[in-house]
Amino acid sequence: MTAPTLPPHGNSSAPAADTDARHRPRTGTPTDTDASPLGEILHSEVIAWFDDHARDLPWRRSDAGAWGVMVSEFMLQQTPVSRVLPVYEQWLARWPRPADLAKEAPGEAVRAWGRLGYPRRALRLHGAAVAITERHGGDVPDDHAQLLALPGIGEYTAAAVASFAYGQRYPVLDTNVRRVLARAVTGVQYPPNATTAAERRLARTLLPEDERTAARWAAASMELGALVCTAKNESCHHCPIAARCAWRLAGKPAHDGPPRRGQTYAGTDRQVRGKLLAVLREAHAPVPQTSLDRVWHEPVQRGRALDGLVADGLVEPLPGGLYRLPLT
């Protein structure tokens, strides 16, 4: 995902920063290892590059707050920045705080999600907003364990919000960071298909000891993977650590692990689900089965896709063969 360029920020009701935090034990934060000498070199070079090249994105600004960071992290999962930007702006204009979203029916979150894809993220974000409102007075918690306890929040998102919104010391391992570490340190072209324990250990080893620097490193390494150390057509001549990159120094050996997973869309159940949801998003009254039948010619696949949407809680069936976005 994408991380802030400015110093870590929180929402307006978050407690003031503790200037003596460096003297207190960081309960719940990684403390098993100090940053390696290699890590210190990487930190300075990548952060300096980030200071000059980071994109100006709305969730990176000081007024975004922790809620803005959380919304962006949900939206940016498997979705490019260019598609997220207009939806993010509309979402925050309509629901500037978790409590504003929590008041709405979950179907409204699905409607506003538009064509970002993977719409279950909208339901999960709505569920997180409800929990934040009920458990934390409407403020995104700054405690990692409390973030992790929110519905729809996994290890990555909890670490990302703690780091990017509150400046805390957590390894933030998204696809971009994993690819940077795989190439620069491990010397392979791509990381494994799923995050491994070895990757987590490496990320902890490289994590700066200073909290502010750790948050900055998380943002900078993520941006480097997004803009320079890309999955295809990497720009090594623009990379601040090219001279130290283990993969480049080894002659860029080709990937020899399991085949990389490609994503297809045309003709899949995902495409059919998207077409069905598009009809329901445009409608503000229950939709008859006949209207849904028109969006896809193959009845078995269409029925399977609709059943899946119902099972996932994205569509609510009503008596008389009618369907709508969920109200509860």
Buried (B, 14 or more C-beta within 10 A) or exposed (E): BBBBBEEBBBBEEBEEBEEEEEEEEBEBBBEEBEBBEBBBEBBBBBBEBBEEBBEEBBBBBEEBBBBBBBBBBBBBBEBEBEBBBEBBEEBBEEBEBBBBBBEBBBBBBBBBBBEBBBBBBBBBBBBBBBBBBEEBEBBBBBBBEBBBEBBBBEBBBBBBBBBBBBBBBBBBBBBBBBBBBBBBBBBBBBBEEEBEEEBBEBBBBBBBBBBBBBBBBBBBBBBBBBBBBEEEEBEBEEBBBBEBBBBBEEEEEEEEEEEEEEEEEEEEBBBBBBBBBEBBBEBEEBBEEEBBBEBBEEEEBBBBBBEBBBEEBBBBBEEEEBBBBBEE
